[in-house]
Amino acid sequence: MSKPLPFAVFAGHPLAGKTTAATLFAQLRTPSTLIDDAAPLREIAMRNFGLTWQQVSTAEGKAQSVEVAGATMTVRQILGRLGKSLENELGEFILPWMATHRLPDDVAALIASARRRNGAYYRQRGGIVIQIDNPLAGPSGNDFDLWDRTEVDFVVLNDGLAGGLSEDQAKDDLRRKLATIAVLFD
């Protein structure tokens, strides 16, 4: 039996379908575990800024503007600034390290969001980075939403909804595209 693919990480613009892709890939690569490497940021934001799970975990919630110490910013900006602060103080790979350093060696982990240079961390450990491109999703304008495209191993076009498919058909289309990658690691 071969060692499982240790990490598959998804990069792309907000709303590109990274979480959906990670969930679908998990169904194709069992057993695997979905890991939220931004969980510490979400917990800090909820506990210390009074934000809700919906605000810190959904695209709609992250787009909401809130007031923090007299300044108005989006929830996405709060999470991004928290992440950058941790990276500045503890190193650029602190979030992926926190998310994975206690995992057993035989766990295949899927991470729905590779930001900045995090793809390098996972690739150095035998993982792959899958970029999800979606014509309906563009840059957020926040530097913390960018990723190092030189670390990308595969690009998947998630264009089902843009092409007029229903939500279910678009998921099936994305699943088929991801399956072409998943079979490479059987």
C-alpha positions as a printed Julia matrix, in Angstrom:
186×3 Matrix{Float64}:
   0.0    0.0     0.0
   1.4    3.39   -0.96
   1.58   6.3     1.44
  -1.4    8.63    0.91
  -0.98  12.05   -0.65
  -0.25  13.97    2.57
  -1.73  17.32    1.56
  -3.89  18.73   -1.19
  -4.27  22.48   -0.85
  -6.6   24.7    -2.86
  -5.71  28.22   -3.99
  -7.85  30.79   -5.76
  -9.74  34.02   -5.42
 -12.51  34.38   -2.86
 -15.69  32.73   -4.2
 -13.75  30.6    -6.73
 -15.05  27.4    -5.12
 -12.04  26.3    -3.07
 -14.06  24.9    -0.18
 -16.42  23.12   -2.54
 -13.43  21.7    -4.42
 -11.79  20.52   -1.18
 -15.03  18.84   -0.09
 -15.42  17.11   -3.46
 -11.76  16.07   -3.5
 -12.24  14.56   -0.02
 -14.96  12.33   -1.48
 -12.56  11.23   -4.22
  -9.56  10.68   -1.91
 -10.81   8.72    1.06
  -9.78   8.56    3.73
  -8.92  12.22    4.02
  -9.54  14.98    6.52
 -10.58  18.56    5.79
  -8.41  20.98    7.75
  -9.25  24.64    8.36
  -5.86  26.31    8.67
  -7.6   29.61    9.42
  -9.44  28.18   12.45
  -7.22  30.06   14.95
  -8.03  33.34   13.2
 -11.75  32.58   13.21
 -11.62  31.71   16.92
  -9.77  34.92   17.8
 -12.24  36.99   15.77
 -15.28  35.38   17.37
 -13.95  35.44   20.92
 -12.37  38.9    20.88
 -14.3   40.87   18.26
 -17.77  39.47   18.98
 -18.17  38.04   15.48
 -20.37  35.04   14.7
 -19.45  31.75   13.01
 -21.44  32.87    9.96
 -19.42  36.08    9.73
 -16.01  34.39    9.95
 -16.77  31.33    7.83
 -18.94  32.36    4.88
 -18.31  34.63    1.93
 -21.38  36.69    2.83
 -20.27  37.05    6.43
 -16.7   37.99    5.52
 -18.04  40.75    3.26
 -19.84  42.44    6.17
 -18.41  45.68    7.51
 -17.94  45.96   11.26
 -16.42  48.52   13.59
 -13.24  47.62   15.46
 -11.72  50.16   17.85
 -13.26  53.05   15.91
 -12.27  51.77   12.45
 -14.65  50.23    9.94
 -13.42  47.19    8.06
 -14.77  43.99    6.58
 -14.6   40.71    8.44
 -12.29  39.46    5.64
  -9.91  42.34    6.43
  -9.96  41.5    10.14
  -9.12  37.85    9.46
  -6.46  38.78    6.92
  -4.78  41.27    9.23
  -4.81  38.79   12.09
  -3.16  36.23    9.83
  -0.52  38.66    8.61
   0.23  39.69   12.21
   0.82  36.08   13.23
   3.0   35.51   10.16
   5.02  38.65   10.87
   5.64  37.63   14.47
   5.94  33.83   14.22
   6.97  33.16   10.61
   5.27  32.94    7.25
   4.26  29.29    7.72
   2.75  29.58   11.2
  -0.86  28.94   10.09
  -0.17  25.76    8.08
   2.17  24.55   10.82
  -0.47  25.11   13.51
  -3.06  23.29   11.41
  -0.97  20.23   10.65
   1.93  19.66   13.05
  -0.04  17.28   15.24
  -1.51  15.19   12.43
  -0.49  11.53   12.26
   1.8   10.69    9.34
  -0.82   8.54    7.63
  -3.51  11.25    7.45
  -4.3   12.77    4.06
  -5.26  16.38    4.78
  -7.15  18.75    2.5
  -6.83  22.48    3.09
  -9.31  24.76    1.33
  -7.22  27.89    1.19
  -3.54  28.34    0.32
  -2.68  31.99    0.79
   0.54  33.89    0.34
   3.39  31.31    0.31
   1.6   28.55    2.25
   1.65  26.31   -0.81
   5.42  26.0    -0.4
   4.95  24.61    3.11
   2.64  21.85    1.89
   4.7   21.06   -1.22
   7.85  20.69    0.89
   5.96  17.98    2.77
   4.94  16.05   -0.34
   1.63  17.78   -1.0
   0.13  19.41   -4.06
  -1.44  22.81   -4.7
  -4.55  22.94   -6.88
  -5.58  26.37   -8.14
  -9.31  26.84   -8.68
 -10.08  29.4   -11.38
 -13.61  30.71  -11.7
 -14.65  33.41  -14.18
 -17.21  34.65  -11.63
 -14.53  35.24   -8.95
 -11.93  37.96   -9.17
  -9.27  39.46   -6.94
 -10.44  40.86   -3.62
  -7.95  43.72   -3.58
  -6.46  42.4    -0.33
  -2.83  41.29   -0.44
  -3.53  38.54    2.09
  -5.87  36.86   -0.44
  -3.05  36.4    -2.95
  -1.1   33.16   -3.39
   2.22  32.2    -4.92
   1.29  30.89   -8.35
   4.74  29.35   -8.81
   3.73  26.78   -6.16
   0.66  25.61   -8.13
   0.78  22.03   -9.44
  -2.64  21.86  -11.14
  -5.2   24.4   -12.36
  -8.9   23.5   -12.47
 -11.42  25.69  -14.24
 -14.59  25.91  -12.14
 -16.8   27.44  -14.83
 -20.02  25.44  -14.54
 -22.18  28.21  -13.1
 -20.68  30.77  -15.48
 -21.55  28.41  -18.33
 -25.2   28.23  -17.3
 -25.19  24.9   -15.46
 -27.4   24.4   -12.43
 -25.66  24.29   -9.05
 -25.81  20.46   -8.97
 -24.55  20.18  -12.55
 -21.73  22.62  -11.81
 -20.67  20.52   -8.79
 -20.7   17.38  -10.93
 -18.6   19.15  -13.55
 -16.09  20.26  -10.91
 -16.04  16.75   -9.4
 -15.19  15.25  -12.81
 -12.36  17.73  -13.29
 -10.95  17.01   -9.82
 -11.21  13.26  -10.43
  -8.63  13.58  -13.22
  -6.18  14.8   -10.58
  -7.25  12.43   -7.8
  -6.56   9.33   -9.92
  -2.94  10.38  -10.26
  -2.47   9.66   -6.56
  -4.16   6.25   -6.23
